[in-house]
Amino acid sequence: MSNELPYRACVGITLFNHEGMVLVGERLDSPGSWQMPQGGIDEGETLEEAFYREMLEEIGTDLAEIIKVHDEKLRYDLPSHLLHKLWNGKYAGQEQTWIAARFTGSDEDINIAAHRLQEFRAWQWVGLDEILDLIVPFKRDTYKEVIEAFQDL
């Protein structure tokens, strides 16, 4: 996209349940578009703090143990039709640090409507190998790398 715009620092969350399935949510603003929880890292916030805050905001719980942090930051560019709609046009896309975690709660602990700015309309557990079929095209390359990084988990 635009080389002049910076990338938004972000944490991505690959949350595994006790059966090895991964949590994905269907975006409220884009029916049919699924993603793993993710969100910006606030100024002065550690990666771990952002991870737990984003979990609380997006799925209503922070019951998880971090098991692996991907050692590479992954970037994706926003498609041109979204460039000026998201984040007030300040970013070309996101630069994400992905974290794999083991969910220590139960399905009843997940509440996607807990935060006043609800992100997801629905959620489900899926196999890691099923995720690419659900993800919007502009994020697929990033998700391929995440899947490869965490497939041993």
N, CA, C and O atoms as a GROMACS GRO file, in nm:
protein
  612
    1MET      N    1   0.084  -0.119   0.000
    1MET     CA    2   0.000   0.000   0.000
    1MET      C    3   0.088   0.125   0.000
    1MET      O    4   0.175   0.141  -0.086
    2SER      N    5   0.064   0.211   0.097
    2SER     CA    6   0.138   0.336   0.100
    2SER      C    7   0.262   0.324   0.188
    2SER      O    8   0.252   0.292   0.306
    3ASN      N    9   0.379   0.348   0.129
    3ASN     CA   10   0.504   0.342   0.204
    3ASN      C   11   0.516   0.454   0.304
    3ASN      O   12   0.600   0.449   0.395
    4GLU      N   13   0.433   0.557   0.290
    4GLU     CA   14   0.442   0.672   0.379
    4GLU      C   15   0.375   0.645   0.513
    4GLU      O   16   0.411   0.706   0.614
    5LEU      N   17   0.279   0.556   0.516
    5LEU     CA   18   0.206   0.529   0.639
    5LEU      C   19   0.274   0.422   0.723
    5LEU      O   20   0.326   0.325   0.669
    6PRO      N   21   0.274   0.440   0.854
    6PRO     CA   22   0.332   0.338   0.942
    6PRO      C   23   0.235   0.220   0.960
    6PRO      O   24   0.120   0.224   0.915
    7TYR      N   25   0.283   0.117   1.026
    7TYR     CA   26   0.201   0.002   1.059
    7TYR      C   27   0.160   0.011   1.206
    7TYR      O   28   0.238   0.055   1.290
    8ARG      N   29   0.040  -0.031   1.234
    8ARG     CA   30  -0.013  -0.029   1.371
    8ARG      C   31   0.040  -0.150   1.447
    8ARG      O   32   0.025  -0.264   1.401
    9ALA      N   33   0.102  -0.126   1.562
    9ALA     CA   34   0.151  -0.235   1.647
    9ALA      C   35   0.032  -0.311   1.703
    9ALA      O   36  -0.063  -0.251   1.755
   10CYS      N   37   0.036  -0.441   1.693
   10CYS     CA   38  -0.081  -0.523   1.725
   10CYS      C   39  -0.038  -0.657   1.784
   10CYS      O   40   0.070  -0.708   1.754
   11VAL      N   41  -0.124  -0.712   1.867
   11VAL     CA   42  -0.105  -0.847   1.918
   11VAL      C   43  -0.214  -0.936   1.856
   11VAL      O   44  -0.331  -0.899   1.850
   12GLY      N   45  -0.172  -1.054   1.811
   12GLY     CA   46  -0.266  -1.153   1.759
   12GLY      C   47  -0.272  -1.270   1.856
   12GLY      O   48  -0.171  -1.308   1.914
   13ILE      N   49  -0.391  -1.328   1.872
   13ILE     CA   50  -0.412  -1.432   1.973
   13ILE      C   51  -0.458  -1.562   1.908
   13ILE      O   52  -0.566  -1.568   1.850
   14THR      N   53  -0.375  -1.665   1.919
   14THR     CA   54  -0.412  -1.799   1.876
   14THR      C   55  -0.444  -1.876   2.003
   14THR      O   56  -0.355  -1.922   2.074
   15LEU      N   57  -0.573  -1.888   2.031
   15LEU     CA   58  -0.619  -1.947   2.156
   15LEU      C   59  -0.665  -2.090   2.134
   15LEU      O   60  -0.764  -2.115   2.065
   16PHE      N   61  -0.592  -2.184   2.194
   16PHE     CA   62  -0.623  -2.326   2.181
   16PHE      C   63  -0.707  -2.373   2.299
   16PHE      O   64  -0.678  -2.338   2.413
   17ASN      N   65  -0.810  -2.452   2.271
   17ASN     CA   66  -0.885  -2.514   2.381
   17ASN      C   67  -0.820  -2.647   2.416
   17ASN      O   68  -0.718  -2.684   2.357
   18HIS      N   69  -0.877  -2.720   2.512
   18HIS     CA   70  -0.817  -2.846   2.558
   18HIS      C   71  -0.819  -2.956   2.452
   18HIS      O   72  -0.752  -3.058   2.467
   19GLU      N   73  -0.896  -2.935   2.344
   19GLU     CA   74  -0.899  -3.033   2.234
   19GLU      C   75  -0.807  -2.994   2.118
   19GLU      O   76  -0.803  -3.062   2.016
   20GLY      N   77  -0.734  -2.883   2.134
   20GLY     CA   78  -0.644  -2.838   2.029
   20GLY      C   79  -0.710  -2.757   1.920
   20GLY      O   80  -0.648  -2.728   1.817
   21MET      N   81  -0.836  -2.718   1.941
   21MET     CA   82  -0.907  -2.634   1.845
   21MET      C   83  -0.874  -2.487   1.876
   21MET      O   84  -0.834  -2.454   1.988
   22VAL      N   85  -0.893  -2.400   1.776
   22VAL     CA   86  -0.856  -2.260   1.787
   22VAL      C   87  -0.983  -2.173   1.778
   22VAL      O   88  -1.073  -2.200   1.700
   23LEU      N   89  -0.986  -2.068   1.861
   23LEU     CA   90  -1.102  -1.978   1.863
   23LEU      C   91  -1.094  -1.877   1.750
   23LEU      O   92  -0.992  -1.811   1.730
   24VAL      N   93  -1.205  -1.864   1.676
   24VAL     CA   94  -1.220  -1.759   1.576
   24VAL      C   95  -1.353  -1.689   1.599
   24VAL      O   96  -1.449  -1.748   1.649
   25GLY      N   97  -1.357  -1.562   1.562
   25GLY     CA   98  -1.479  -1.484   1.573
   25GLY      C   99  -1.519  -1.427   1.438
   25GLY      O  100  -1.434  -1.392   1.356
   26GLU      N  101  -1.650  -1.419   1.416
   26GLU     CA  102  -1.702  -1.358   1.294
   26GLU      C  103  -1.721  -1.209   1.320
   26GLU      O  104  -1.794  -1.170   1.411
   27ARG      N  105  -1.657  -1.128   1.240
   27ARG     CA  106  -1.659  -0.983   1.262
   27ARG      C  107  -1.802  -0.928   1.254
   27ARG      O  108  -1.878  -0.960   1.162
   28LEU      N  109  -1.836  -0.845   1.351
   28LEU     CA  110  -1.968  -0.783   1.357
   28LEU      C  111  -1.990  -0.691   1.237
   28LEU      O  112  -2.100  -0.684   1.183
   29ASP      N  113  -1.883  -0.619   1.196
   29ASP     CA  114  -1.895  -0.522   1.087
   29ASP      C  115  -1.878  -0.583   0.948
   29ASP      O  116  -1.887  -0.512   0.848
   30SER      N  117  -1.854  -0.715   0.943
   30SER     CA  118  -1.829  -0.778   0.814
   30SER      C  119  -1.873  -0.925   0.819
   30SER      O  120  -1.789  -1.015   0.826
   31PRO      N  121  -2.005  -0.950   0.814
   31PRO     CA  122  -2.055  -1.088   0.822
   31PRO      C  123  -1.986  -1.180   0.721
   31PRO      O  124  -1.967  -1.144   0.605
   32GLY      N  125  -1.951  -1.297   0.768
   32GLY     CA  126  -1.881  -1.394   0.684
   32GLY      C  127  -1.730  -1.384   0.694
   32GLY      O  128  -1.659  -1.473   0.646
   33SER      N  129  -1.680  -1.278   0.757
   33SER     CA  130  -1.536  -1.260   0.776
   33SER      C  131  -1.498  -1.301   0.917
   33SER      O  132  -1.545  -1.244   1.015
   34TRP      N  133  -1.413  -1.401   0.927
   34TRP     CA  134  -1.370  -1.456   1.055
   34TRP      C  135  -1.225  -1.422   1.080
   34TRP      O  136  -1.148  -1.403   0.986
   35GLN      N  137  -1.187  -1.414   1.205
   35GLN     CA  138  -1.047  -1.392   1.241
   35GLN      C  139  -1.025  -1.440   1.384
   35GLN      O  140  -1.119  -1.459   1.460
   36MET      N  141  -0.898  -1.458   1.418
   36MET     CA  142  -0.863  -1.482   1.556
   36MET      C  143  -0.862  -1.347   1.627
   36MET      O  144  -0.842  -1.244   1.562
   37PRO      N  145  -0.883  -1.345   1.758
   37PRO     CA  146  -0.879  -1.217   1.830
   37PRO      C  147  -0.745  -1.146   1.807
   37PRO      O  148  -0.640  -1.210   1.799
   38GLN      N  149  -0.751  -1.015   1.798
   38GLN     CA  150  -0.631  -0.935   1.776
   38GLN      C  151  -0.664  -0.792   1.809
   38GLN      O  152  -0.780  -0.753   1.813
   39GLY      N  153  -0.562  -0.712   1.834
   39GLY     CA  154  -0.587  -0.572   1.858
   39GLY      C  155  -0.459  -0.495   1.885
   39GLY      O  156  -0.352  -0.553   1.906
   40GLY      N  157  -0.473  -0.365   1.885
   40GLY     CA  158  -0.359  -0.276   1.900
   40GLY      C  159  -0.294  -0.285   2.037
   40GLY      O  160  -0.357  -0.318   2.137
   41ILE      N  161  -0.165  -0.255   2.036
   41ILE     CA  162  -0.088  -0.247   2.161
   41ILE      C  163  -0.084  -0.100   2.199
   41ILE      O  164  -0.031  -0.017   2.124
   42ASP      N  165  -0.140  -0.067   2.314
   42ASP     CA  166  -0.143   0.073   2.359
   42ASP      C  167  -0.004   0.119   2.400
   42ASP      O  168   0.080   0.039   2.441
   43GLU      N  169   0.019   0.251   2.390
   43GLU     CA  170   0.147   0.308   2.429
   43GLU      C  171   0.175   0.276   2.575
   43GLU      O  172   0.089   0.294   2.661
   44GLY      N  173   0.298   0.228   2.603
   44GLY     CA  174   0.338   0.195   2.739
   44GLY      C  175   0.291   0.058   2.786
   44GLY      O  176   0.321   0.018   2.898
   45GLU      N  177   0.220  -0.014   2.702
   45GLU     CA  178   0.166  -0.145   2.738
   45GLU      C  179   0.262  -0.255   2.694
   45GLU      O  180   0.318  -0.247   2.584
   46THR      N  181   0.283  -0.356   2.776
   46THR     CA  182   0.365  -0.470   2.736
   46THR      C  183   0.284  -0.560   2.644
   46THR      O  184   0.161  -0.550   2.638
   47LEU      N  185   0.353  -0.647   2.575
   47LEU     CA  186   0.287  -0.743   2.487
   47LEU      C  187   0.190  -0.830   2.568
   47LEU      O  188   0.077  -0.853   2.524
   48GLU      N  189   0.233  -0.876   2.684
   48GLU     CA  190   0.148  -0.961   2.768
   48GLU      C  191   0.025  -0.884   2.816
   48GLU      O  192  -0.086  -0.938   2.818
   49GLU      N  193   0.043  -0.759   2.855
   49GLU     CA  194  -0.072  -0.677   2.899
   49GLU      C  195  -0.171  -0.659   2.785
   49GLU      O  196  -0.292  -0.669   2.805
   50ALA      N  197  -0.121  -0.632   2.665
   50ALA     CA  198  -0.208  -0.615   2.548
   50ALA      C  199  -0.282  -0.745   2.518
   50ALA      O  200  -0.401  -0.744   2.485
   51PHE      N  201  -0.211  -0.858   2.528
   51PHE     CA  202  -0.271  -0.989   2.504
   51PHE      C  203  -0.393  -1.010   2.595
   51PHE      O  204  -0.501  -1.043   2.546
   52TYR      N  205  -0.376  -0.993   2.726
   52TYR     CA  206  -0.485  -1.018   2.820
   52TYR      C  207  -0.596  -0.913   2.808
   52TYR      O  208  -0.714  -0.946   2.823
   53ARG      N  209  -0.562  -0.787   2.781
   53ARG     CA  210  -0.664  -0.684   2.763
   53ARG      C  211  -0.748  -0.713   2.639
   53ARG      O  212  -0.871  -0.705   2.644
   54GLU      N  213  -0.682  -0.747   2.529
   54GLU     CA  214  -0.756  -0.777   2.406
   54GLU      C  215  -0.846  -0.899   2.423
   54GLU      O  216  -0.957  -0.901   2.370
   55MET      N  217  -0.798  -1.000   2.495
   55MET     CA  218  -0.883  -1.116   2.521
   55MET      C  219  -1.010  -1.074   2.595
   55MET      O  220  -1.121  -1.112   2.557
   56LEU      N  221  -0.992  -0.994   2.700
   56LEU     CA  222  -1.108  -0.947   2.778
   56LEU      C  223  -1.204  -0.866   2.690
   56LEU      O  224  -1.325  -0.886   2.697
   57GLU      N  225  -1.149  -0.775   2.609
   57GLU     CA  226  -1.233  -0.690   2.526
   57GLU      C  227  -1.307  -0.768   2.418
   57GLU      O  228  -1.424  -0.740   2.392
   58GLU      N  229  -1.241  -0.865   2.356
   58GLU     CA  230  -1.300  -0.931   2.240
   58GLU      C  231  -1.380  -1.056   2.274
   58GLU      O  232  -1.478  -1.087   2.207
   59ILE      N  233  -1.338  -1.129   2.378
   59ILE     CA  234  -1.412  -1.252   2.410
   59ILE      C  235  -1.460  -1.259   2.555
   59ILE      O  236  -1.514  -1.361   2.597
   60GLY      N  237  -1.441  -1.151   2.631
   60GLY     CA  238  -1.499  -1.141   2.764
   60GLY      C  239  -1.430  -1.221   2.873
   60GLY      O  240  -1.484  -1.232   2.983
   61THR      N  241  -1.314  -1.276   2.844
   61THR     CA  242  -1.240  -1.353   2.944
   61THR      C  243  -1.092  -1.343   2.916
   61THR      O  244  -1.050  -1.323   2.802
   62ASP      N  245  -1.012  -1.358   3.022
   62ASP     CA  246  -0.866  -1.363   3.004
   62ASP      C  247  -0.809  -1.491   3.065
   62ASP      O  248  -0.694  -1.495   3.107
   63LEU      N  249  -0.891  -1.595   3.068
   63LEU     CA  250  -0.849  -1.722   3.126
   63LEU      C  251  -0.763  -1.799   3.026
   63LEU      O  252  -0.814  -1.879   2.948
   64ALA      N  253  -0.634  -1.775   3.031
   64ALA     CA  254  -0.542  -1.839   2.938
   64ALA      C  255  -0.400  -1.835   2.992
   64ALA      O  256  -0.364  -1.747   3.071
   65GLU      N  257  -0.322  -1.931   2.948
   65GLU     CA  258  -0.179  -1.935   2.978
   65GLU      C  259  -0.104  -1.924   2.847
   65GLU      O  260  -0.127  -2.001   2.754
   66ILE      N  261  -0.013  -1.828   2.840
   66ILE     CA  262   0.069  -1.810   2.720
   66ILE      C  263   0.165  -1.928   2.708
   66ILE      O  264   0.234  -1.963   2.804
   67ILE      N  265   0.168  -1.990   2.589
   67ILE     CA  266   0.258  -2.104   2.570
   67ILE      C  267   0.369  -2.076   2.468
   67ILE      O  268   0.473  -2.142   2.470
   68LYS      N  269   0.348  -1.978   2.380
   68LYS     CA  270   0.452  -1.948   2.282
   68LYS      C  271   0.427  -1.810   2.220
   68LYS      O  272   0.313  -1.774   2.190
   69VAL      N  273   0.534  -1.735   2.202
   69VAL     CA  274   0.528  -1.607   2.131
   69VAL      C  275   0.606  -1.624   2.002
   69VAL      O  276   0.723  -1.664   2.003
   70HIS      N  277   0.541  -1.595   1.890
   70HIS     CA  278   0.609  -1.608   1.761
   70HIS      C  279   0.725  -1.509   1.757
   70HIS      O  280   0.709  -1.393   1.795
   71ASP      N  281   0.840  -1.554   1.711
   71ASP     CA  282   0.960  -1.471   1.716
   71ASP      C  283   0.971  -1.369   1.604
   71ASP      O  284   1.065  -1.289   1.602
   72GLU      N  285   0.877  -1.369   1.510
   72GLU     CA  286   0.877  -1.272   1.400
   72GLU      C  287   0.752  -1.187   1.406
   72GLU      O  288   0.643  -1.236   1.433
   73LYS      N  289   0.768  -1.057   1.380
   73LYS     CA  290   0.651  -0.971   1.364
   73LYS      C  291   0.600  -0.991   1.221
   73LYS      O  292   0.678  -0.996   1.126
   74LEU      N  293   0.469  -1.004   1.208
   74LEU     CA  294   0.408  -1.026   1.077
   74LEU      C  295   0.327  -0.904   1.037
   74LEU      O  296   0.258  -0.845   1.120
   75ARG      N  297   0.336  -0.866   0.911
   75ARG     CA  298   0.265  -0.748   0.862
   75ARG      C  299   0.162  -0.787   0.757
   75ARG      O  300   0.180  -0.882   0.681
   76TYR      N  301   0.053  -0.711   0.756
   76TYR     CA  302  -0.036  -0.716   0.641
   76TYR      C  303  -0.078  -0.574   0.607
   76TYR      O  304  -0.089  -0.488   0.694
   77ASP      N  305  -0.102  -0.553   0.478
   77ASP     CA  306  -0.148  -0.424   0.428
   77ASP      C  307  -0.299  -0.426   0.414
   77ASP      O  308  -0.358  -0.526   0.376
   78LEU      N  309  -0.359  -0.314   0.446
   78LEU     CA  310  -0.503  -0.301   0.424
   78LEU      C  311  -0.528  -0.285   0.274
   78LEU      O  312  -0.451  -0.218   0.206
   79PRO      N  313  -0.636  -0.344   0.224
   79PRO     CA  314  -0.672  -0.317   0.084
   79PRO      C  315  -0.711  -0.168   0.070
   79PRO      O  316  -0.755  -0.106   0.166
   80SER      N  317  -0.694  -0.113  -0.049
   80SER     CA  318  -0.714   0.030  -0.069
   80SER      C  319  -0.853   0.077  -0.028
   80SER      O  320  -0.867   0.190   0.020
   81HIS      N  321  -0.956  -0.006  -0.044
   81HIS     CA  322  -1.091   0.038  -0.008
   81HIS      C  323  -1.111   0.050   0.144
   81HIS      O  324  -1.209   0.110   0.188
   82LEU      N  325  -1.020  -0.006   0.223
   82LEU     CA  326  -1.030   0.005   0.369
   82LEU      C  327  -0.929   0.104   0.428
   82LEU      O  328  -0.941   0.143   0.544
   83LEU      N  329  -0.832   0.143   0.349
   83LEU     CA  330  -0.720   0.223   0.398
   83LEU      C  331  -0.764   0.348   0.474
   83LEU      O  332  -0.706   0.381   0.577
   84HIS      N  333  -0.863   0.417   0.425
   84HIS     CA  334  -0.904   0.542   0.489
   84HIS      C  335  -1.025   0.524   0.581
   84HIS      O  336  -1.070   0.620   0.644
   85LYS      N  337  -1.078   0.401   0.588
   85LYS     CA  338  -1.193   0.375   0.675
   85LYS      C  339  -1.149   0.330   0.814
   85LYS      O  340  -1.221   0.355   0.912
   86LEU      N  341  -1.034   0.266   0.824
   86LEU     CA  342  -0.989   0.212   0.952
   86LEU      C  343  -0.883   0.300   1.015
   86LEU      O  344  -0.797   0.354   0.945
   87TRP      N  345  -0.888   0.315   1.146
   87TRP     CA  346  -0.788   0.388   1.224
   87TRP      C  347  -0.764   0.529   1.170
   87TRP      O  348  -0.651   0.579   1.172
   88ASN      N  349  -0.871   0.592   1.121
   88ASN     CA  350  -0.865   0.729   1.069
   88ASN      C  351  -0.761   0.747   0.959
   88ASN      O  352  -0.707   0.856   0.941
   89GLY      N  353  -0.732   0.640   0.885
   89GLY     CA  354  -0.638   0.648   0.774
   89GLY      C  355  -0.494   0.667   0.814
   89GLY      O  356  -0.411   0.705   0.732
   90LYS      N  357  -0.463   0.639   0.943
   90LYS     CA  358  -0.326   0.664   0.993
   90LYS      C  359  -0.228   0.551   0.964
   90LYS      O  360  -0.107   0.571   0.976
   91TYR      N  361  -0.278   0.431   0.927
   91TYR     CA  362  -0.190   0.316   0.913
   91TYR      C  363  -0.209   0.246   0.778
   91TYR      O  364  -0.319   0.241   0.724
   92ALA      N  365  -0.099   0.192   0.728
   92ALA     CA  366  -0.101   0.114   0.604
   92ALA      C  367  -0.156  -0.027   0.629
   92ALA      O  368  -0.205  -0.093   0.538
   93GLY      N  369  -0.146  -0.071   0.754
   93GLY     CA  370  -0.188  -0.205   0.792
   93GLY      C  371  -0.144  -0.230   0.934
   93GLY      O  372  -0.127  -0.137   1.013
   94GLN      N  373  -0.125  -0.357   0.967
   94GLN     CA  374  -0.084  -0.391   1.102
   94GLN      C  375   0.046  -0.471   1.102
   94GLN      O  376   0.074  -0.549   1.011
   95GLU      N  377   0.124  -0.448   1.206
   95GLU     CA  378   0.243  -0.529   1.233
   95GLU      C  379   0.212  -0.604   1.362
   95GLU      O  380   0.201  -0.545   1.469
   96GLN      N  381   0.198  -0.735   1.348
   96GLN     CA  382   0.146  -0.817   1.458
   96GLN      C  383   0.251  -0.907   1.520
   96GLN      O  384   0.335  -0.966   1.451
   97THR      N  385   0.243  -0.917   1.652
   97THR     CA  386   0.316  -1.020   1.725
   97THR      C  387   0.212  -1.121   1.768
   97THR      O  388   0.118  -1.088   1.840
   98TRP      N  389   0.228  -1.244   1.723
   98TRP     CA  390   0.129  -1.349   1.751
   98TRP      C  391   0.168  -1.430   1.873
   98TRP      O  392   0.284  -1.468   1.890
   99ILE      N  393   0.069  -1.457   1.957
   99ILE     CA  394   0.089  -1.533   2.080
   99ILE      C  395  -0.005  -1.654   2.077
   99ILE      O  396  -0.124  -1.641   2.050
  100ALA      N  397   0.051  -1.770   2.106
  100ALA     CA  398  -0.030  -1.891   2.123
  100ALA      C  399  -0.054  -1.910   2.272
  100ALA      O  400   0.037  -1.892   2.353
  101ALA      N  401  -0.177  -1.945   2.307
  101ALA     CA  402  -0.213  -1.963   2.447
  101ALA      C  403  -0.309  -2.080   2.462
  101ALA      O  404  -0.383  -2.114   2.370
  102ARG      N  405  -0.306  -2.138   2.579
  102ARG     CA  406  -0.398  -2.246   2.615
  102ARG      C  407  -0.512  -2.185   2.694
  102ARG      O  408  -0.489  -2.123   2.798
  103PHE      N  409  -0.636  -2.202   2.646
  103PHE     CA  410  -0.754  -2.153   2.716
  103PHE      C  411  -0.776  -2.237   2.841
  103PHE      O  412  -0.785  -2.360   2.832
  104THR      N  413  -0.786  -2.173   2.956
  104THR     CA  414  -0.801  -2.247   3.082
  104THR      C  415  -0.943  -2.238   3.137
  104THR      O  416  -0.972  -2.294   3.243
  105GLY      N  417  -1.031  -2.169   3.066
  105GLY     CA  418  -1.170  -2.159   3.109
  105GLY      C  419  -1.257  -2.261   3.038
  105GLY      O  420  -1.208  -2.359   2.983
  106SER      N  421  -1.387  -2.236   3.042
  106SER     CA  422  -1.482  -2.320   2.970
  106SER      C  423  -1.559  -2.231   2.872
  106SER      O  424  -1.552  -2.108   2.880
  107ASP      N  425  -1.630  -2.292   2.780
  107ASP     CA  426  -1.704  -2.216   2.679
  107ASP      C  427  -1.798  -2.113   2.744
  107ASP      O  428  -1.823  -2.007   2.686
  108GLU      N  429  -1.850  -2.144   2.860
  108GLU     CA  430  -1.941  -2.053   2.930
  108GLU      C  431  -1.872  -1.923   2.972
  108GLU      O  432  -1.939  -1.822   2.997
  109ASP      N  433  -1.740  -1.924   2.981
  109ASP     CA  434  -1.665  -1.803   3.018
  109ASP      C  435  -1.654  -1.704   2.902
  109ASP      O  436  -1.623  -1.587   2.923
  110ILE      N  437  -1.677  -1.751   2.781
  110ILE     CA  438  -1.662  -1.665   2.662
  110ILE      C  439  -1.790  -1.584   2.643
  110ILE      O  440  -1.900  -1.638   2.634
  111ASN      N  441  -1.772  -1.451   2.636
  111ASN     CA  442  -1.884  -1.360   2.619
  111ASN      C  443  -1.842  -1.250   2.522
  111ASN      O  444  -1.780  -1.151   2.561
  112ILE      N  445  -1.874  -1.269   2.394
  112ILE     CA  446  -1.830  -1.174   2.291
  112ILE      C  447  -1.901  -1.039   2.301
  112ILE      O  448  -1.862  -0.944   2.235
  113ALA      N  449  -2.006  -1.031   2.384
  113ALA     CA  450  -2.079  -0.904   2.402
  113ALA      C  451  -2.038  -0.832   2.531
  113ALA      O  452  -2.105  -0.737   2.571
  114ALA      N  453  -1.931  -0.875   2.596
  114ALA     CA  454  -1.891  -0.818   2.725
  114ALA      C  455  -1.841  -0.675   2.714
  114ALA      O  456  -1.860  -0.596   2.807
  115HIS      N  457  -1.779  -0.640   2.604
  115HIS     CA  458  -1.719  -0.506   2.588
  115HIS      C  459  -1.817  -0.414   2.515
  115HIS      O  460  -1.891  -0.459   2.428
  116ARG      N  461  -1.816  -0.287   2.551
  116ARG     CA  462  -1.912  -0.193   2.489
  116ARG      C  463  -1.889  -0.178   2.339
  116ARG      O  464  -1.983  -0.147   2.265
  117LEU      N  465  -1.767  -0.198   2.292
  117LEU     CA  466  -1.738  -0.196   2.149
  117LEU      C  467  -1.720  -0.339   2.100
  117LEU      O  468  -1.608  -0.384   2.075
  118GLN      N  469  -1.831  -0.408   2.088
  118GLN     CA  470  -1.827  -0.550   2.050
  118GLN      C  471  -1.765  -0.568   1.912
  118GLN      O  472  -1.798  -0.495   1.819
  119GLU      N  473  -1.676  -0.666   1.900
  119GLU     CA  474  -1.603  -0.691   1.776
  119GLU      C  475  -1.665  -0.805   1.694
  119GLU      O  476  -1.670  -0.799   1.571
  120PHE      N  477  -1.712  -0.909   1.764
  120PHE     CA  478  -1.761  -1.029   1.696
  120PHE      C  479  -1.911  -1.047   1.712
  120PHE      O  480  -1.970  -1.009   1.813
  121ARG      N  481  -1.973  -1.106   1.608
  121ARG     CA  482  -2.116  -1.140   1.612
  121ARG      C  483  -2.136  -1.287   1.650
  121ARG      O  484  -2.244  -1.325   1.696
  122ALA      N  485  -2.033  -1.369   1.630
  122ALA     CA  486  -2.040  -1.512   1.661
  122ALA      C  487  -1.897  -1.561   1.684
  122ALA      O  488  -1.801  -1.494   1.646
  123TRP      N  489  -1.883  -1.677   1.746
  123TRP     CA  490  -1.751  -1.737   1.764
  123TRP      C  491  -1.764  -1.889   1.755
  123TRP      O  492  -1.873  -1.945   1.771
  124GLN      N  493  -1.651  -1.954   1.730
  124GLN     CA  494  -1.649  -2.100   1.723
  124GLN      C  495  -1.506  -2.149   1.740
  124GLN      O  496  -1.409  -2.074   1.723
  125TRP      N  497  -1.495  -2.278   1.775
  125TRP     CA  498  -1.365  -2.345   1.779
  125TRP      C  499  -1.350  -2.418   1.646
  125TRP      O  500  -1.442  -2.486   1.602
  126VAL      N  501  -1.234  -2.402   1.581
  126VAL     CA  502  -1.206  -2.471   1.454
  126VAL      C  503  -1.066  -2.531   1.459
  126VAL      O  504  -0.982  -2.491   1.541
  127GLY      N  505  -1.041  -2.625   1.371
  127GLY     CA  506  -0.908  -2.680   1.358
  127GLY      C  507  -0.815  -2.577   1.297
  127GLY      O  508  -0.857  -2.497   1.214
  128LEU      N  509  -0.690  -2.578   1.337
  128LEU     CA  510  -0.592  -2.484   1.284
  128LEU      C  511  -0.589  -2.489   1.132
  128LEU      O  512  -0.571  -2.386   1.066
  129ASP      N  513  -0.606  -2.608   1.077
  129ASP     CA  514  -0.602  -2.626   0.931
  129ASP      C  515  -0.728  -2.577   0.861
  129ASP      O  516  -0.730  -2.571   0.738
  130GLU      N  517  -0.833  -2.541   0.934
  130GLU     CA  518  -0.957  -2.491   0.874
  130GLU      C  519  -0.963  -2.339   0.866
  130GLU      O  520  -1.050  -2.283   0.799
  131ILE      N  521  -0.872  -2.272   0.934
  131ILE     CA  522  -0.881  -2.127   0.950
  131ILE      C  523  -0.872  -2.052   0.818
  131ILE      O  524  -0.948  -1.958   0.795
  132LEU      N  525  -0.781  -2.092   0.730
  132LEU     CA  526  -0.760  -2.016   0.605
  132LEU      C  527  -0.886  -2.006   0.520
  132LEU      O  528  -0.904  -1.908   0.448
  133ASP      N  529  -0.973  -2.106   0.529
  133ASP     CA  530  -1.098  -2.102   0.451
  133ASP      C  531  -1.195  -1.996   0.501
  133ASP      O  532  -1.287  -1.957   0.428
  134LEU      N  533  -1.175  -1.948   0.623
  134LEU     CA  534  -1.268  -1.852   0.685
  134LEU      C  535  -1.219  -1.707   0.679
  134LEU      O  536  -1.299  -1.615   0.693
  135ILE      N  537  -1.090  -1.688   0.659
  135ILE     CA  538  -1.025  -1.558   0.675
  135ILE      C  539  -1.039  -1.473   0.548
  135ILE      O  540  -1.038  -1.525   0.437
  136VAL      N  541  -1.052  -1.340   0.567
  136VAL     CA  542  -1.057  -1.250   0.452
  136VAL      C  543  -0.926  -1.262   0.374
  136VAL      O  544  -0.820  -1.280   0.434
  137PRO      N  545  -0.933  -1.251   0.241
  137PRO     CA  546  -0.814  -1.274   0.157
  137PRO      C  547  -0.691  -1.192   0.195
  137PRO      O  548  -0.580  -1.244   0.190
  138PHE      N  549  -0.707  -1.065   0.233
  138PHE     CA  550  -0.589  -0.982   0.258
  138PHE      C  551  -0.512  -1.021   0.384
  138PHE      O  552  -0.401  -0.973   0.405
  139LYS      N  553  -0.569  -1.107   0.468
  139LYS     CA  554  -0.499  -1.154   0.587
  139LYS      C  555  -0.446  -1.297   0.574
  139LYS      O  556  -0.381  -1.347   0.665
  140ARG      N  557  -0.473  -1.363   0.462
  140ARG     CA  558  -0.440  -1.506   0.449
  140ARG      C  559  -0.291  -1.535   0.457
  140ARG      O  560  -0.252  -1.634   0.519
  141ASP      N  561  -0.208  -1.453   0.396
  141ASP     CA  562  -0.063  -1.479   0.401
  141ASP      C  563  -0.012  -1.473   0.544
  141ASP      O  564   0.070  -1.555   0.585
  142THR      N  565  -0.061  -1.376   0.620
  142THR     CA  566  -0.024  -1.365   0.761
  142THR      C  567  -0.070  -1.490   0.836
  142THR      O  568   0.006  -1.547   0.914
  143TYR      N  569  -0.193  -1.531   0.814
  143TYR     CA  570  -0.247  -1.648   0.884
  143TYR      C  571  -0.172  -1.776   0.847
  143TYR      O  572  -0.156  -1.865   0.931
  144LYS      N  573  -0.128  -1.787   0.722
  144LYS     CA  574  -0.047  -1.904   0.682
  144LYS      C  575   0.078  -1.912   0.769
  144LYS      O  576   0.115  -2.020   0.815
  145GLU      N  577   0.143  -1.798   0.792
  145GLU     CA  578   0.264  -1.796   0.875
  145GLU      C  579   0.233  -1.829   1.020
  145GLU      O  580   0.310  -1.899   1.086
  146VAL      N  581   0.121  -1.780   1.071
  146VAL     CA  582   0.081  -1.810   1.210
  146VAL      C  583   0.056  -1.959   1.225
  146VAL      O  584   0.101  -2.021   1.322
  147ILE      N  585  -0.016  -2.017   1.131
  147ILE     CA  586  -0.047  -2.160   1.135
  147ILE      C  587   0.082  -2.242   1.134
  147ILE      O  588   0.097  -2.337   1.210
  148GLU      N  589   0.174  -2.204   1.046
  148GLU     CA  590   0.303  -2.275   1.040
  148GLU      C  591   0.380  -2.262   1.171
  148GLU      O  592   0.441  -2.359   1.218
  149ALA      N  593   0.378  -2.144   1.230
  149ALA     CA  594   0.452  -2.119   1.353
  149ALA      C  595   0.396  -2.198   1.471
  149ALA      O  596   0.471  -2.237   1.561
  150PHE      N  597   0.266  -2.222   1.472
  150PHE     CA  598   0.202  -2.285   1.589
  150PHE      C  599   0.147  -2.426   1.562
  150PHE      O  600   0.079  -2.482   1.647
  151GLN      N  601   0.176  -2.482   1.445
  151GLN     CA  602   0.118  -2.614   1.414
  151GLN      C  603   0.168  -2.724   1.505
  151GLN      O  604   0.102  -2.827   1.519
  152ASP      N  605   0.284  -2.706   1.568
  152ASP     CA  606   0.337  -2.808   1.659
  152ASP      C  607   0.267  -2.808   1.794
  152ASP      O  608   0.291  -2.896   1.876
  153LEU      N  609   0.181  -2.710   1.818
  153LEU     CA  610   0.113  -2.699   1.947
  153LEU      C  611  -0.018  -2.775   1.944
  153LEU      O  612  -0.090  -2.778   2.044
   0.00000   0.00000   0.00000
